[in-house]
Structures are given as C-alpha cells and as structure tokens.
Amino acid sequence: MTALGRADLVLGAFDAEHPDLSLAGLTARTGLPRTTVFRIASNMLAVGWLVRRNGRYRVGDRLSELASTTRPHARMRAGVRPWRPERSRPAACRWTGGS
C-alpha cells in the first residue's frame, strides 16, 4: 500500500460517530501498525490535515479548505430548493391530473 493509501485509511477512520480519536483508536480503526499511524498522523498534523488536542486527533480545517475549492457553490446549492411551479400558483389554477 502506498503512503497516500495509508493516509486515506487514517482519514477514513473518522466519521460522525468518531469525530476524534486517540492514537490507539486510529490504530484499531485502520489496522495499521502503531508506529505507521503515528508517523502519518505527525505528517498530517504538520500540514494541517489533522489537529490534536488532549491527545486526540481530529480532521483539520485545511482539508475543509481544500474540499471547498472543488465545489465553490456547494453551500449555496445546499440551501436552495428546486422551483416547483405547482406550489407557486393559486389553488384554483393548479392542474389536478384529471381528464
């Protein structure tokens, strides 16, 4: 497995139920040796991909910054609802589907 593949395993260890993990937790969830996880996590800390507080790791803001560059309008799209013309017309003007 490549270094990038191992880094992907480390990032994949985090999810909604596990937003922060100890080194032991990362090791258990990735299946990688502890020294490998420590080395990868240290490198990810250095570039901001992870942050560490009180001995626990979290995904860092740098990854969010990078991800936001791929879809600059994602936040706007999330808040916009599709236009539904049947809801914008008065009830008397709506087609009921009858023949």
Secondary structure, DSSP 8 states (H G I E B T S, - for coil): --HHHHHHHHHHT-BTTBSEEEHHHHHHHH---HHHHHHHHHHHHHHTSEEEETTEEEE-HHHHHHHHTT-TTHHHHHH-----HHHHS-GGG---S--
